Amino acid sequence: MKILMFGRGVIATIYGWALHQAGHDVEFYVRPGRAATYGDAVDLDLLDTRRRVWGQRVVEKWPVRYRETLEPDHDVDLIVLSVPHHRLPEATDFLAPRIGHATVLVFGNLWTEPPAAIGALPPDRIAWGFPQAGGGVGADGVLRGALLPSVVFGTLGRAPTDRERAVRRAFREAGLRIKERPDFRGWLWVHFASDAALFSQGLRSGSLSELAGKTGELREALLTGRELLPLLEARGLDLRRHRGALLLFRAPTWLTASVLAWLTTHVAPVRMNFAAHSDPDAQEPREVCRDTLAEARRWGIPVPRLEAAEPHFARDV
């Protein structure tokens, strides 16, 4: 399969590498002039857990290929669109007249209604997924991250189409297990609210990385998440369909905060994911918190902990 990763962010790079390793033809679309800035190879330092529970460390310089233009008559089969949620409208506007014959995998956070989120992209050409990887690029230019053994895919209340099955097959060929979420809209919103809870507390401390191992601060994050559950219900989610994902917020926090503190210091993929969010000026955590708080206010749902954190993510006036 010919695959175009949209941008060269952490998620696009990690999964681009995994898909390339499986024999797929992988390129990266970047803005004009960026290819020279990035250089012709990526320095990787990954914990790959696809085949071993404890993971296998991969350190290599991976040669990559870029394209800085995308004409409508391209021969790409799959475009992997993994961008921060607040940049999705810009990305879909760009891709809509350039989609060609490709399927577009929307691969990341979402807080709006999925059909509205894709803009002018044709719905029958969309696949929905969510990455299970993370990391960051250090000052030395090395991408350090972790690739978990599974990836999340879902549909909006129907069976996967032939295009969606082809996308799943490509990821299986890369050694990844598929986790299906039939109510993918609901799953995405639960995940978004969970991010808002953790990010808001992280911003109060400086960044998400500062929460690792800190039971008290993690407990506050979990209580923030608990306050967001009525908002999810107000938006029409049946929370009974997401019991597993919400257990962290509903269980006694003296237990869940301690477990989460242990995970963030002892389990390598979790530890690395928290450590990667160390930039106090990162935009995405602020955008997640802003959008979540705005929705709570629109519905009249009280979220006192998230509101208390607002000075740390409010836009500069």
C-alpha positions in Angstrom: 0.0 0.0 0.0 1.2 3.5 -0.8 0.8 5.6 2.4 1.2 9.3 2.9 1.7 10.5 6.5 0.3 14.0 6.8 3.0 16.0 8.6 6.0 14.6 10.4 4.8 14.8 14.0 5.7 12.1 16.6 2.6 9.9 15.9 3.0 10.1 12.1 6.7 9.3 12.4 6.3 6.3 14.8 3.5 4.7 12.8 5.1 5.6 9.5 8.2 3.7 10.6 6.1 0.7 11.7 4.2 0.6 8.4 7.4 1.0 6.4 8.9 -1.9 8.4 5.9 -4.0 7.2 6.8 -3.3 3.6 4.5 -0.4 2.8 5.6 2.5 0.7 5.6 5.4 3.1 6.2 9.1 2.4 5.6 12.3 4.5 3.7 15.3 3.3 5.3 18.5 4.8 4.9 22.2 4.1 7.0 23.6 1.3 10.6 24.2 2.6 10.3 21.8 5.6 11.9 18.8 4.0 15.3 20.6 3.9 14.8 21.6 7.6 14.0 18.0 8.7 16.8 16.4 6.8 16.7 13.0 5.0 16.6 10.8 8.1 14.9 10.5 11.5 16.9 9.6 14.6 14.8 7.1 16.5 15.0 5.8 20.1 11.9 3.7 20.5 10.5 1.2 22.9 8.7 -1.2 20.6 6.2 -3.4 22.6 4.5 -5.2 19.7 6.2 -8.5 20.3 7.5 -8.4 23.9 5.6 -7.3 27.0 8.7 -5.6 28.3 9.5 -4.1 24.9 12.4 -4.0 22.6 14.5 -0.9 22.3 15.1 0.3 18.7 17.8 2.9 18.1 18.3 3.7 14.4 18.6 6.5 11.9 15.6 5.9 9.5 15.9 7.4 6.0 12.6 9.0 5.1 11.1 10.5 1.9 9.1 13.7 1.7 6.8 15.4 -0.7 5.9 19.1 -0.5 3.1 19.2 -3.0 0.0 17.0 -3.3 -1.8 17.1 -6.6 -5.3 15.6 -7.0 -4.0 12.9 -9.4 -1.6 11.3 -7.0 -1.4 7.6 -6.6 -1.6 7.4 -2.8 -3.8 4.7 -1.3 -4.0 5.9 2.3 -3.5 9.3 3.9 -2.9 9.1 7.7 -4.1 12.4 9.2 -2.8 12.7 12.7 -2.8 16.4 13.8 -3.9 18.2 17.0 -7.6 18.5 17.1 -7.5 22.3 16.7 -5.6 22.0 13.5 -7.9 19.4 11.9 -10.2 22.0 10.1 -7.1 23.5 8.4 -5.9 20.0 7.4 -9.2 18.8 6.1 -9.7 22.0 4.0 -6.3 21.4 2.4 -6.9 17.7 1.7 -10.5 18.0 0.4 -9.6 19.0 -3.1 -6.5 16.8 -3.1 -7.8 13.5 -1.8 -7.5 11.7 -5.1 -8.5 8.1 -4.8 -7.1 7.7 -1.3 -8.7 6.7 2.0 -8.1 9.2 4.8 -7.5 7.8 8.3 -8.5 10.4 10.9 -6.1 9.4 13.6 -6.3 11.5 16.8 -8.4 13.4 19.3 -11.8 14.8 18.5 -14.4 16.8 20.5 -16.8 17.8 17.8 -19.3 15.6 16.0 -17.2 13.4 13.7 -19.1 14.1 10.5 -18.6 17.8 11.1 -14.9 17.4 12.0 -14.0 16.1 8.5 -15.3 19.2 6.7 -15.6 18.7 3.0 -13.9 15.3 3.0 -16.2 12.6 1.6 -17.5 10.5 4.5 -17.3 7.3 2.5 -13.5 7.8 2.2 -12.9 8.1 5.9 -11.5 5.6 8.4 -11.5 6.4 12.1 -8.7 5.4 14.5 -6.7 6.4 17.5 -2.9 5.9 18.1 -1.5 3.9 21.0 2.0 5.5 20.9 3.7 8.6 22.2 6.9 10.4 22.7 8.7 13.6 21.9 11.7 15.0 20.2 14.5 16.1 22.5 16.9 19.0 22.1 19.3 16.7 20.4 16.8 16.0 17.7 16.2 12.4 18.7 12.6 11.1 18.7 12.2 9.1 21.9 8.9 7.3 22.3 7.0 4.1 22.7 4.9 2.0 20.4 2.2 -0.1 22.1 1.1 -3.5 20.7 -2.4 -2.4 19.7 -4.2 0.5 17.9 -7.8 1.6 18.3 -10.2 1.7 15.3 -13.9 2.4 15.3 -17.0 3.1 13.3 -20.0 5.4 13.8 -22.6 2.8 14.4 -22.1 0.5 11.4 -19.9 -2.3 10.1 -16.5 -1.3 8.6 -16.5 -0.6 4.9 -14.0 -2.3 2.5 -11.8 0.8 2.7 -11.8 0.7 6.5 -11.0 -3.0 6.4 -8.1 -2.4 4.1 -6.7 0.2 6.6 -7.0 -2.2 9.4 -5.2 -4.9 7.4 -2.3 -2.5 6.8 -1.9 -2.0 10.5 -2.2 -5.7 11.2 0.6 -6.3 8.7 2.7 -3.9 10.8 2.3 -6.3 13.8 -0.4 -4.3 15.6 -3.5 -5.7 17.2 -6.8 -4.0 16.4 -9.1 -2.8 19.2 -12.5 -2.2 17.8 -14.8 0.5 19.3 -18.3 0.4 17.8 -19.3 3.6 19.5 -16.2 5.5 18.4 -17.8 8.9 18.7 -18.4 8.2 22.4 -15.0 6.6 22.9 -13.3 9.7 21.4 -15.2 12.1 23.7 -14.4 10.1 26.8 -10.8 10.1 25.8 -10.9 13.9 25.2 -12.4 14.6 28.6 -9.8 12.4 30.2 -7.1 14.4 28.5 -8.7 17.6 29.7 -8.6 16.3 33.3 -5.0 15.3 33.2 -3.8 18.3 31.1 -5.5 20.8 33.4 -3.7 19.5 36.4 -0.5 19.2 34.5 -0.8 22.9 33.4 -1.2 23.9 37.0 2.0 22.1 37.8 3.9 23.2 34.7 3.3 20.3 32.4 1.9 16.8 32.3 5.4 15.4 33.0 5.4 17.0 36.4 2.5 14.7 37.5 4.4 11.5 37.2 4.6 9.7 40.5 2.7 12.4 42.4 -0.3 10.8 44.0 -1.9 14.0 45.3 -1.8 15.8 42.1 -3.0 12.8 40.1 -5.9 12.5 42.5 -6.9 16.0 41.7 -6.8 15.2 38.0 -9.0 12.2 38.5 -11.5 14.3 40.5 -11.5 16.8 37.6 -12.4 13.9 35.3 -15.2 12.8 37.6 -16.7 16.3 37.4 -16.7 16.0 33.6 -18.9 12.9 33.5 -22.2 14.8 33.6 -21.0 16.8 30.6 -20.5 13.6 28.6 -24.0 12.5 29.6 -25.4 15.9 28.6 -23.8 15.5 25.2 -25.8 12.3 24.8 -23.3 9.6 25.7 -24.5 6.4 27.4 -21.8 6.1 30.0 -22.7 2.4 30.6 -21.2 1.7 27.2 -17.8 3.1 28.4 -17.5 1.5 31.9 -14.0 0.3 31.3 -12.7 3.7 30.1 -14.4 5.5 33.0 -13.4 3.2 35.8 -10.3 5.3 36.5 -12.5 8.2 37.4 -15.3 6.4 39.1 -13.3 4.1 41.4 -12.1 5.4 44.8 -9.3 7.9 44.1 -7.2 6.8 47.0 -6.7 3.6 45.0 -6.7 4.9 41.4 -4.3 7.8 42.1 -1.9 5.4 43.7 -2.1 3.0 40.8 -1.6 5.8 38.3 1.3 7.2 40.2 3.0 3.8 40.1 2.3 3.3 36.4 3.8 6.7 35.6 7.1 5.8 37.2 7.4 2.1 36.7 5.7 1.1 33.4 8.0 2.3 30.5 5.3 3.3 27.9 3.2 5.2 30.4 6.3 6.8 31.9 7.6 7.9 28.5 4.2 9.3 27.5 4.1 11.5 30.5 7.7 12.5 30.1 7.1 13.5 26.5 4.6 16.2 27.6 7.2 18.4 29.2 6.8 21.6 27.2 5.2 24.2 29.5 4.3 26.2 26.3 2.7 23.4 24.3 -0.5 24.5 22.6 -2.5 21.3 22.4 -3.1 20.8 26.2 -4.4 24.3 26.4 -6.7 23.9 23.5 -8.1 20.7 24.9 -8.8 22.4 28.2 -10.3 25.5 26.6 -12.7 23.5 24.4 -13.8 21.3 27.2 -14.5 24.2 29.5 -16.3 26.0 26.8 -18.6 23.0 26.2 -19.3 22.7 29.9 -20.3 26.3 30.1 -22.5 25.9 27.0 -24.4 23.1 28.7 -24.4 24.7 32.1 -22.5 21.9 33.7 -20.5 22.9 36.8 -16.8 21.9 36.6 -15.2 23.8 39.5 -11.8 22.1 39.3 -11.4 22.8 35.5 -12.5 26.4 36.0 -10.0 26.8 38.8 -7.3 25.8 36.4 -8.5 28.3 33.7 -5.8 30.9 34.4 -3.2 28.4 33.3 -4.8 27.8 29.9 -6.8 30.9 29.1 -5.8 32.7 26.0 -3.6 35.8 26.4 -5.7 38.9 25.9 
